[in-house]
Amino acid sequence: MAVRPRNRGGISRLPGVTALIATTGLLLSGCADDAPSPAHDDGPGGGTTDLAHIHGLGINPADDVLYVASHHGVFRVTGKDDPVQVAGRTQDFMGFTVIGPDHFLGSGHLGPEDADQPPHLGLIESTDAAETWRSVSLSGEADFHAMEAKHDRVYGFDSQSGRLMVSEDRKSWDSRAGIGLADLAVSPANAEEMLATTERGPARSTDGGRTFDPIGDAPTLVFVDWPAPDRLIGVAPDSVVYTSDDGGESWTTGGQVAGRPQAIVGHGDAEVYLATEGGIHHSADNGKTFSEFQSLQP
């Protein structure tokens, strides 16, 4: 496994980005235990634990069910029953993305059942909807706090080095821009184009993450998703949702939910799922209005 550093221009590591994320109750590299949250009993094959401190959302194409990566493992969330912790695995998934039916990538930190393993997971992979995971690369080295997988590439922000990293084979990695970011979204139409959320607002790269330039007149966003070439979704620290149909050049104000945002994902032509510390919210009109999908309150 090779890591090839590339020190190039663009936005440098932004010292205030931690303050941006702190306004949402999250820390870029902090992984301390959270305050108690509601416990949920699962069905067969899962465990009993809390769904709290959400780090990622994804829809599994195999069953069209929402999977939620959190400080306490991956959960299946249907909006009808209590969240189900998959395989009883209490593991801190800092990075998470769904790349195909039952096929997930992740990163983060070990759970109590794996105390003898390296503290940083690097890139891990599941092909059975989070029931089991295997190490792919960078075990003990990288801790991806934002992750995307498109165009047969994996893009991840490594909290240990403070750099964006890109891999075409999931084993060897290019180390690219040093940039303080909270989230990352890659264009579905162009493997070289991506947006990062920073303290100064969204920043764009058109060279595969080697350099980033601020986008003028854009709202300050914490989390973003780019589900279709003409559809970008972002959420601000006050949980106001914004959408763009021109690659982030201009933004339209949408709905707002209660609580601090923790993750956002688009699905299909108009669905949006937005997680806060109090619940998961769903929109069927591209973020204009939201209803509660899953309460996380006691």
Protein Blocks (a to p, Z undefined) as FASTA:
>chain_A
ZZdddddedjdddfklmmmmmmnopafkbccdcdddddddddehiacdddehifbdcddf
klopacdddfebccddehlaccddehhiacddfbccdfbehiacdeddddfklmmbcfbl
bjaddfegomaccdfbhghkaccfbdcdeehiacdddfklopacddfklmaccddddddd
fbdcddfkbmkbccdddfkopaddfegomaccddehiacdfbdcdfbfklccdddfkopa
cddfehomaccdddddedjdfbdcdehjlbccdddfkbccddfegolaccdfbdcbZZ
